[in-house]
Amino acid sequence: MDSDNLEQTLEEMAEGQRSALLKVARRLVPAMTPEDLLQPNDYPELENHPEFRYEEGVLAGILSALSALRFLNSP
């Protein structure tokens, strides 16, 4: 797999994980928006919820891998 395909795959994985994270968040805070996920500490229901924090961590890992790949491919 070349780096372009890997980057596209990681982007797709990140989008899927954002969706999964929003789904978990909306079970706890029904009016949650994707923008609200940028500041989850504003919602006490999410702050220490283990499932939410797990899914958030998975997303962070995917985004870290994507960032590293982009750094390695930069001029």
C-alpha positions in Angstrom: 0.0 0.0 0.0 1.5 3.4 -0.9 1.4 6.4 1.4 -1.5 8.0 -0.6 -3.7 5.0 -0.1 -2.6 4.7 3.5 -3.5 8.4 4.1 -6.9 7.9 2.5 -7.6 4.8 4.6 -6.6 6.6 7.8 -8.9 9.5 6.9 -11.8 7.1 6.3 -11.0 5.4 9.6 -11.0 8.8 11.4 -14.4 9.7 9.8 -15.9 6.4 10.9 -14.5 6.9 14.4 -15.9 10.4 14.7 -19.3 8.9 13.8 -18.9 6.2 16.5 -17.8 8.8 19.0 -20.8 11.1 18.2 -23.2 8.1 18.5 -21.9 7.3 22.0 -22.0 11.0 23.0 -25.6 11.3 21.8 -26.7 8.4 24.0 -25.5 10.4 26.9 -26.3 13.9 25.7 -29.0 13.7 23.0 -28.5 17.2 21.6 -24.7 16.7 21.0 -23.4 18.1 17.8 -20.1 17.2 16.0 -18.8 20.7 17.0 -19.6 19.9 20.7 -17.2 17.0 20.5 -14.4 19.5 20.2 -15.0 20.5 23.9 -16.4 17.4 25.6 -15.2 18.7 29.0 -18.1 21.1 28.8 -20.4 18.1 29.4 -20.2 16.5 32.8 -22.0 13.4 31.4 -19.0 12.8 29.1 -16.1 13.9 31.3 -15.6 10.6 33.1 -17.6 8.2 31.0 -15.4 5.2 30.2 -16.9 4.3 26.9 -16.9 7.9 25.6 -13.2 8.3 26.7 -12.3 5.0 25.1 -13.8 6.0 21.7 -12.2 9.4 22.0 -8.8 7.7 22.6 -9.3 5.5 19.5 -9.9 8.7 17.4 -6.9 10.4 18.9 -4.7 7.4 17.9 -6.0 7.4 14.4 -5.4 11.1 14.1 -1.9 10.8 15.5 -1.0 8.1 12.9 -2.4 10.3 10.1 -0.4 13.3 11.4 2.8 11.2 11.5 2.2 9.9 8.0 1.7 13.4 6.7 4.9 14.6 8.5 6.9 11.8 6.9 5.5 12.6 3.5 6.1 16.4 3.8 8.9 18.0 1.7 
